[in-house]
Amino acid sequence: MVHSLRPSAVVPRGFVIVETASAGDAIILTVRSTDISSGCPGCGTRSGRIHSRYHRRLTDLPIAGKSVRLVIAARRFHCDAVLCDRRIFTERFQADVLAPWARRTARLDHIVHHLGLALGGRPAATIARRLMVPVSNDTLLRVVRRRGTPRFIPPTVIGIDDWAWQRNQRYGTIICDLERRKTIALLPDREPATAQAWLSDQHQINIVARDRGGAYAVATAKALPEATQVADRWHLMENASRAFLDAVRNSMRQIRTAIGSATINPELLTAAEQIQYQGYLHREDTNTTILDLAKSGVAIKEIVRRTGHSRGLVRRVLRGQRSDVFRVRENSLEIYLPWLDAQWSAGHRNGTQLWRELSPRLSGLYRPVVARDLNRVACHRRRLGVHLNRWLKWPTSETGKSERAKVALLVFFSANG
């Protein structure tokens, strides 16, 4: 059921509008309280005997893109309680509507507090101006500090790691409560002594999740000898994936030889791949020179002096980290390739149309990135199609041609660009 909107509905609860006015980009509303009495803040006795009136000016939530200024016709009352020290008191309102001495209504102060928590000082002040809520960055920070933080609950399971105050310049230590998923401490540096000093005051901690480094291990062992130290999940996965990729890179020569792809036919490469292949050949000449010197027993320092290459490059060559032919790039469409294969097979090969049909599933991926990957997939499909036609035209027996076609189709539909 639709109800009519009353003017008093736009002002805080317990007030009625007496007069309205407009002053440029602001709306001025003169209001008064609907109560006929007020409680004394000293003794709590309610009084209806008015001493005098005065105006309170404060800010409320904006209306129709204009800021709102409330002018409250407040009253002063006599306190008739015999034992009360106050003879005269000012009118009090509900705490969730308007606090004493406040310059903003409680509902506007709630918005200001959340803006300060979410964005900080200057960014929140910029957004507040756009929302027609005139507050400065200092006011936002004061509101956040005044409301304080939730009560600190001593943690029993924590995670500790380093983090950057300024990347590559200054680092600190972050400590999180893993049970409540909250940051509970930021230490000024990542020295073991600083972490040990903080942990020494938290004897209730039973489990400490940390990285694989030794600094926090030493600090935890000294401060909490009874606590269990575990490697956190992110560092375990990161270290495992890095070790796997290093092992694969170091064995790429053997892998190519084993699968029979050690020789590359330049005629089948695109222009971009040919540029990368030329760079690979140049790197191989450098790698061969460095490896030959290393096999002859020449020290790394002497190899650097003879070849003129940096120590880091020589070390990477000796570790087998410069043997990749082509750069490997992640594809944003990896998990959608089965669907794209089905659409491609059905003859739907318009990149824009595919993006429109796929966009509800992409959960915010940037359109140019998706278009680039779609184009890469399409180019790879066309290139494989040319190779497939050449392969099938080779003279061979009927049985061999059938088997060759099956393999070629498998390659065609498993390529991901």
RAHU-V930822 format. One record per helix or strand of 2 or more residues. SS is the DSSP state (hx for helix, st for strand). FROM is the first residue (numbers start at 1). TO is the last residue. If there is no record, write none. Layout:
ss:SS from:FROM to:TO
ss:SS from:FROM to:TO
//
This chain:
ss:hx from:7 to:10
ss:st from:15 to:23
ss:st from:26 to:33
ss:st from:38 to:39
ss:st from:46 to:47
ss:st from:50 to:63
ss:st from:66 to:78
ss:st from:88 to:90
ss:hx from:106 to:119
ss:hx from:122 to:130
ss:hx from:137 to:147
ss:st from:157 to:166
ss:st from:170 to:177
ss:st from:182 to:187
ss:hx from:192 to:199
ss:st from:207 to:210
ss:hx from:215 to:223
ss:st from:228 to:231
ss:hx from:233 to:250
ss:hx from:252 to:259
ss:hx from:266 to:268
ss:hx from:271 to:295
ss:hx from:300 to:307
ss:hx from:311 to:318
ss:hx from:334 to:345
ss:hx from:351 to:361
ss:hx from:367 to:393
ss:hx from:398 to:414
//
